Amino acid sequence: MAKTITIKKKGKKPIKFKEGGLHRTTNTPAGQKIPLSKMRAAKAGRYGKLGKMQANMATGLLAAGRKTAAKNRRKAKK
């Protein structure tokens, strides 16, 4: 059973998604990185509407959050 993750930020609408959803949609085994070819196909809509939304979220929202967190850690070290 998939674990539902919720991201909450002050002043913004909470975001809910199921862990490993894009892996299941693209038929990639859990724990492995999704190949670039499958990610591009998902973003193009070849895995359906849900796959397209999941790929856009993974590359946009979640990746941006990781970059911002890393940037903040670097600032804190200075």
Residue frames relative to the residue before (quaternion, step in Angstrom):
aa qw qx qy qz dx dy dz
M 1.0000 0.0000 0.0000 0.0000 0.00 0.00 0.00
A 0.4329 -0.7216 0.4881 0.2318 3.56 -0.93 0.96
K 0.3904 -0.7048 0.5509 0.2177 3.51 -1.08 0.86
T 0.3096 -0.7477 0.5592 0.1800 3.58 -0.88 0.97
I 0.1658 -0.7821 0.5978 0.0582 3.55 -0.84 1.05
T 0.1194 -0.7781 0.6147 0.0499 3.56 -1.02 0.87
I 0.1597 -0.7602 0.6247 0.0796 3.56 -0.89 0.99
K 0.0431 -0.8038 0.5931 -0.0161 3.56 -0.68 1.12
K 0.0122 0.7693 -0.6385 0.0202 3.55 -1.00 0.90
K 0.5766 -0.6115 0.4183 0.3444 3.53 -1.03 0.82
G 0.8329 0.1907 -0.1726 0.4900 3.54 -0.89 1.02
K 0.7101 0.3932 -0.2630 0.5215 3.61 1.25 0.07
K 0.5866 -0.5854 0.4369 0.3497 3.53 -1.23 0.56
P 0.4854 -0.6680 0.4701 0.3117 3.64 -0.89 0.85
I 0.2546 -0.7546 0.5904 0.1308 3.55 -1.11 0.77
K 0.0936 -0.7931 0.6013 0.0259 3.58 -0.83 1.03
F 0.1426 0.7637 -0.6231 0.0898 3.53 -1.08 0.82
K 0.4617 -0.6728 0.5069 0.2780 3.54 -1.25 0.48
E 0.4967 -0.6728 0.4726 0.2781 3.53 -0.90 1.04
G 0.8287 0.1999 -0.1643 0.4964 3.59 -0.88 0.96
G 0.3562 0.7717 -0.4696 0.2391 3.60 1.23 0.20
L 0.6767 0.4802 -0.2936 0.4747 3.58 0.94 -0.87
H 0.6008 0.5443 -0.3583 0.4631 3.60 1.10 -0.62
R 0.6680 0.4858 -0.3045 0.4743 3.59 0.93 -0.86
T 0.6524 0.5298 -0.3164 0.4400 3.58 0.96 -0.86
T 0.7583 0.3660 -0.1944 0.5033 3.60 0.96 -0.87
N 0.4155 -0.7341 0.4398 0.3083 3.60 1.32 0.09
T 0.3851 0.6838 -0.5072 0.3561 3.57 0.98 0.95
P 0.4926 -0.6714 0.4557 0.3143 3.63 -0.80 0.91
A 0.5546 -0.6075 0.4527 0.3441 3.58 -1.06 0.77
G 0.7546 0.3618 -0.2826 0.4689 3.54 -1.04 0.79
Q 0.6752 0.4323 -0.2978 0.5183 3.59 1.22 -0.26
K 0.5139 -0.6214 0.4910 0.3297 3.54 -1.17 0.60
I 0.4647 -0.6652 0.5036 0.2965 3.59 -1.00 0.81
P 0.4613 -0.6937 0.4728 0.2872 3.63 -0.73 1.01
L 0.6208 -0.5753 0.3960 0.3562 3.54 -1.15 0.72
S 0.6309 0.5438 -0.3401 0.4366 3.60 0.99 -0.79
K 0.6713 0.4770 -0.2979 0.4827 3.60 0.98 -0.83
M 0.6308 0.5289 -0.3370 0.4568 3.60 1.03 -0.75
R 0.6569 0.4968 -0.3099 0.4751 3.59 0.96 -0.83
A 0.6415 0.5170 -0.3203 0.4675 3.58 1.01 -0.81
A 0.6467 0.5091 -0.3193 0.4697 3.60 0.99 -0.79
K 0.6618 0.5003 -0.3064 0.4667 3.60 0.96 -0.84
A 0.6633 0.4916 -0.2952 0.4808 3.58 1.17 -0.60
G 0.5575 -0.6420 0.3736 0.3708 3.59 1.26 -0.18
R 0.4283 0.7251 -0.4533 0.2920 3.61 1.22 0.21
Y 0.6890 0.4078 -0.2804 0.5294 3.60 1.27 -0.21
G 0.6722 -0.4979 0.2853 0.4678 3.57 1.23 0.45
K 0.7236 -0.4504 0.3185 0.4148 3.50 -1.37 0.15
L 0.6486 0.5182 -0.3166 0.4589 3.59 0.98 -0.85
G 0.6502 0.5192 -0.3087 0.4609 3.59 0.95 -0.85
K 0.6358 0.5266 -0.3194 0.4652 3.56 1.04 -0.79
M 0.6663 0.4908 -0.3002 0.4744 3.59 0.93 -0.88
Q 0.6539 0.5155 -0.3137 0.4564 3.59 0.96 -0.85
A 0.6642 0.5010 -0.3045 0.4638 3.60 0.94 -0.86
N 0.6484 0.5088 -0.3195 0.4676 3.58 0.96 -0.81
M 0.6522 0.5025 -0.3158 0.4715 3.58 0.99 -0.79
A 0.6649 0.5135 -0.3076 0.4469 3.58 0.92 -0.89
T 0.7397 0.4095 -0.2415 0.4763 3.60 0.87 -0.86
G 0.7362 0.4206 -0.2409 0.4723 3.58 1.04 -0.62
L 0.8016 0.3443 -0.1667 0.4595 3.51 0.25 -1.30
L 0.7376 0.4238 -0.2507 0.4621 3.60 0.68 -1.03
A 0.6579 0.4996 -0.3152 0.4672 3.60 0.94 -0.82
A 0.6322 0.5246 -0.3318 0.4638 3.59 1.01 -0.75
G 0.6414 0.5266 -0.3239 0.4542 3.58 1.00 -0.73
R 0.6474 0.5062 -0.3194 0.4718 3.58 1.01 -0.77
K 0.6522 0.5107 -0.3205 0.4595 3.59 0.95 -0.85
T 0.6557 0.5107 -0.3101 0.4617 3.57 0.95 -0.85
A 0.6485 0.5165 -0.3205 0.4582 3.59 0.94 -0.84
A 0.6554 0.5034 -0.3129 0.4681 3.60 0.95 -0.84
K 0.6396 0.5277 -0.3162 0.4608 3.56 0.99 -0.84
N 0.6575 0.5042 -0.3090 0.4670 3.58 0.98 -0.83
R 0.6262 0.5311 -0.3388 0.4593 3.61 1.04 -0.72
R 0.6454 0.5163 -0.3244 0.4600 3.59 0.98 -0.81
K 0.6444 0.5199 -0.3169 0.4626 3.59 0.99 -0.82
A 0.6542 0.5279 -0.3113 0.4431 3.57 1.00 -0.82
K 0.6380 0.5451 -0.3268 0.4348 3.63 1.07 -0.68
K 0.6246 0.5814 -0.3383 0.3966 3.62 1.08 -0.68
